[in-house]
Amino acid sequence: MTNRDIEHVDVVIVGAGLAGASLANVLANAGMRVGVFDSKPAPTWNLSDYDYRVSAVNLASQNILMALGAWPDICEKRISPFVGIEAWDEKSKGKICFHATDNGYVRLGHIIENSVITTTLHELLVIQNNAQVYYNAEMEQLYFRDGKIFITTTSGHSLKTSLIVGADGTHSKVRELADIGFNHQEYEQIALTAHVTTEKPHQQLAYQRFLSKGPLALLPLSDGRCSIVWSANRELAEGLMNLSDEAFVDCLEQNSEQRLGRVNSVTSRKTFTLAYSHAKRYFDNRIVLIGDAAHTVHPLAGLGANQGLLDAAVLAEILIASREKKSDIGDPSILRRYQQRRQVDNGITLQTLNGLHKLFGSDNLMLMNLRGFGLNFTNQFIPLKRALVRKATGLAGNLPQIAKSNLT
């Protein structure tokens, strides 16, 4: 194969989900040449049917999507703002309520279908002069030569690049090629999702009850329904899937304590497995990881999508600044800066949520009393409560510039 047959790009991104497509757009907007490969077809969004997979997009992530120019089209498709969160514990009298106005915000974030976000990001990529997306394509061969990476794909394309970004999910082939260790443990829970109509309006509030067999969340949708995410142990999840709609509704009403009154209807149910995972390092030899390729987390706080978007924004900021200085963007010292900013922060989030998962899943009387006290104390201790809200909105910590704004 001659050099003429090889396309030269600055960065190759493997995986065009939320994190990968966001990174591609940021880099292309900054004038960097980007090649994106995804093993799946181009994402689609169904106007008449809500996606079962939704994300709680926080304010920092909204800022990133606004900076990319994606936010207006996302809003035009379908979003549901949420202004507060109510959470309570099955085994204690503990409860906590967060509201945007407590911190001077208009809202805490938005519940958005995953397909709405990814479809919009891909619509932007299509019109990018500096980005090329290859669908239904996987890496076939990879080799290093003269400080560059050469890639061939199953779709017959060949590229030469300075850096490969693995954004190809939990079972990342890029991570395997880089021989990066990965701590992975499946929770003994399955997340069950469906959409329901309820007797009482959700009032743009998200509800979560901590059950001993797994948390149950009701998230507001724009058409007045709620998306439920019920993370239940395998035995319960399998039982719930086998119930008739009527029996499932009865069970849902009982476990939600009819917080929104009677459940009037329910869609079909879907399930997906849950896992805790974290890469032992985020880069190696011109390869770097973002999103689910680097980490996955329990959905009880809805932070997974936001972590991936922040990974993309931080990496983009570092790569763009390095390129402006004429530096080699695949240099280990540059990639190490990304790892230092994201690995510790992601690790703290993962460990915290893993700890909460274990705490609220315990039937130990002392732990039940402790978590009840903790919820009630936090609910009354305003400074701590405000700090948690700021963390949940993503506006705390060392943020990349595009995640910052005066947005409230």
C-alpha positions, 0 to 999 in steps of 0.5 A: 500500500502506498502512502497515497492510499493512507489518510493522514489525520491528527487523531483517530477516535474509536467509538462514536457514542456520546463521549467519542462523538463529543470529542470529535466535534470539539477537536474538529471545531478547533481545526484538528483532523479527526477520523472516527470509527464505529462498529455500529450504523449511524445512530437514529432517533424516533420522534414517535417513540421514547428511547428506553435509555435516558441520561440525567445531563447535568449543568456542566454537561449542558455547557459542553453541549452548548459549546458544541452547538448541539444544545438547540437541536437537542432541545428541539428534539426532546428534553425534560428539565428537572428542578429537584430530587427527592430520595428516601430510604425503605429501611429507615426514616431517612430522606433528603430533598434537593431543589435547584432554587436552594443553590440559586439555580433554575434547574439541576439538569435535564433528563434526555434520551441517549439517542437524542444526544448521540443523533444530534452529535452525529448530525454535527459531525456530518457537516464537519470539514475536519472530521470523517466518520466511518460506520460499521467499521472496526480496527483490523490491524494496528502498528507503530512506525516513525512515531506514528500509528498506522491503522487498517479497518474492516471497511478497507480504510487506512489511516496514519495518526499521532493518537488513538482515543479509545471511546469504544465502551466497557469491552474496549478493543482499544484498551485490550490492544494497549494492554491496559489493566481494567478492574471490572466487577459486575454488580449482582443487580440488573437495571430494569427500565420502562416508561409509566404514566402516573396519577399525579404530575411529576412536577419536574422532580426526580424521585428515588427510593433506596430499596434493600434489593436495589434503588428505584428511580422515577425520572420526569419525561417531557410528555408527563410520563416518568422513566423508571430505572429499577436496579434490582438483584437478579432474582427480583429483576427476573421476577419483575420481567415475568410479571403481567403488566397489572402485577408489575404496576402493583409491585411498582406502586408498592415499592414507590409508596405511590409517591405519584399516586396510581400508575395508570399504564406501563410500556414494555420493560427492558433490562441491562446489566450493571458493573463497576469498572475502572482502568488502571491507567488511562493511556499508553504509547499514543493510546488514551481512553475516555468514557466507558472504555475507562470507567463505568459506574452504578446508575444510582446517581445518574453520573455515567454520561456526565463523566464521559462528557467531562473526559472528552472536554478535558482531553480536548482542552489539553490536546488543543493547547498542546497542538497550539504549542506545536507539541506532539499530541501523543507525547506521554507527558501530555496524555499524563496531564489528562490522566492526572485530571480525570483518573482521580476524580473518576475514581473518587466518584466510582468509589463513593457510589460503590460505597453508597450501593453497599450501604443502602443494600445492607440489612445491618441494623446499625448501618440502616440507622446510620444511613437514616441519620446521614440522610436526615442530617444532610437534609438539614445541614444546608452548607453540606447540602449545597455542596452536594448540589454543586457537585451533582450539577457538575459545576464543582472542581477543576473544570475545562473551559467549555464546561464553565458558564454563568448558566443557572 
